Amino acid sequence: MEKSKQVRLEHVVKEYEAPDKSVFRAVDDVNLVISPGEFVTLLGPSGCGKTTTLRMIAGFEVPSQGEIYLGEEKINKLTPDKRDTAMVFQSYALFPHYDVFNNISYGLRLRKLTNAEISEKVSAIIELVGLTGLEKRYPNEISGGQQQRVALARALVMEPGVMLFDEPLSNLDAKLRVSMRTEIRKIQRRLGLTSMYVTHDQAEAMALSDKIIIMNKGRIEQIGSPEEIYQRPASEFVADFIGRANFIKGIVKDIDEKGVLVDLYGVLLHVQGSRQYKSGEEVTVVVRPESITVGNEGQFEGEVLMSMFMGAHQEYFVQLGDVTLNVEQLNPMGAIKFKESEKVRVHINEQSMYIVS
C-alpha cells in the first residue's frame, strides 16, 4: 500500500445559484487538516455541507473559493481520475454485467496493468475483505453486505493515498451496519489509510473515528475525538446532535480552582466550561442521561413523569423545576423501579456536566 497522504482544505467555499438567482452557500469557509493515516468522519444533519465537502475532495464538485491539497499537491483543477483518491458510494455503483473479480479489477485494467499483476492484487484484496470463493458471482447473486465489500475492495485495490466514504452503510440493515463498520475500521487500521467518512449516524461516527467533524449550515461547529465531542461539546447544537442531552439553565455564582460554581435550582455545583465566565451570568449546562440517577438520595427533588424498561437500562422522564430530564439508569435488574407520579431524589454527577453557552 502506498503511503497515505495528508488532506488540507484552506478557506474552501462552495456556492450554488438557485433558480431565482439567489446564491446558496453549501460550504462556508472550511479550514481542515487531516493527518496521514487518520480516520475522520464528517457528521451533521442533511444539508449541512458534509457530502459537498467530500465531493470536492473527490473532484466531483469544484470549489467556488479556496484550495484543496492532497499531500503538497493542489488538486482543485484535477479531474477525479487524476487524484490519488478512491471513493465508496452509498449506492455501491457495481457493474451488474461483471462478476465480483471483474468489478474489483475494473480500475486496474484502465491503468493497463498486466493480467498477472491484476490477479495478484485482486486476490489479495478479496482475501482482505472476506470475499474468497465469490469471485465468479454477479452482484445480483450476492447479499447487500457482500456487495458493499465488493465496492470497498474495488476502491482499496487502487491503493489510494486517501479513501473517501459517502454514507456507504446506509442501505444495510442495522445488524449488518455494525459488523461492516467494524470491518471497515479494521481494514483501515491495518493498511494505515487516510480516510474521510460521511454519515448522519452518530453511533457510526463514534465507533469509526479518530476525529469527528461536526458540520452545521456549511460551517464546522467542532473538531475533536469522539470523547471530546461527546463530553465537551462546543455548543448546544453539538451537544444535541451527538447523543442525547439535557439542558439546564443556571446562574454563575463564583469561579475557583474547582471550576465554575453554578446555581442550579438553588443547588451550587462545580461545572467545567471552555471560556471565562462572570458572576451573575446565565449559562446553559449539558447533562447526559446516563450521568443522572434517581433514587432516595440526590441534590434535587423531582417527579417521575414516565418510566420505561428498555432492557439494558430503565429510562425515566423526570420533572425538575421547569425542565424535563431524560434519565438512563443502567443495569435495572434488581434495582428499585420508580413509577409515574412518584417523588424522587435526583443525583447529577458534577464531573459529567459541561457549560455549552
C-alpha angles and dihedrals in degrees: 000000000000119000113282117243138227118247118213130183119189119193092327116185130178120192130181127196114232121218089259088057093250116135121240116200106212095174117029120198099317118187116186142157121195114189123225111276094015123135108217127179126205106213132180146106123296111290095022094121101254097121092042089053091051092047091052090054089048092049098244090114128037119222116244088213138000136042134277121202133190104197103321094328120105106222105180093115099036118108116237093259091055094054123091091237136104126200133210110204132211090238094048088227093217122169105249093205093053124078122232094271094050094044090055095043096047097100093044091054089053087055089056096238117167119261090249092053091046092049092049095048096043093047091052093050093045089056092045094055095040101249098125110144095024098082095113097043121106123229093258090055096058134064127261091256091051091048088053089052090052090053090049092047091049090056096042095050089065088064094224126194088227131026118210123198122192106195090304097174101045093101094055128089118257098262094047091048090059094050093044094049088052089051093049092050092047092051093044091053093045092052097036091229123177101234135187116192128188120205142140090209109105095197090052091051092048094048098046109034139095085185133013122208112202112205129193128176093347096309134099111251097182142348120202148113116293088258093052094046092049101039100032107031114182095219145007088260092058093043091050095044099049112057124328121308142189119208122206126183117225143165123243110238102173145341120228141151091287093057136260114343106219130187108225111180091329095313119112114220133170110240131181123233141173103239145030116292132198128221110260094025118135113233137180117232123200119216123183117226093240091056092065127078129188122208142102095309132052146107095268140043118229143163125238110239096175137005123194131177107223101175103246092037143017110238120211135181107207128186111228113175106305094338130087108216122209107217128190111193109192127221096020095177108114093002123121109266119211122215132219115286092020118135112234140175113245121212120195120193105236093207091060096053121098134182111236100175 
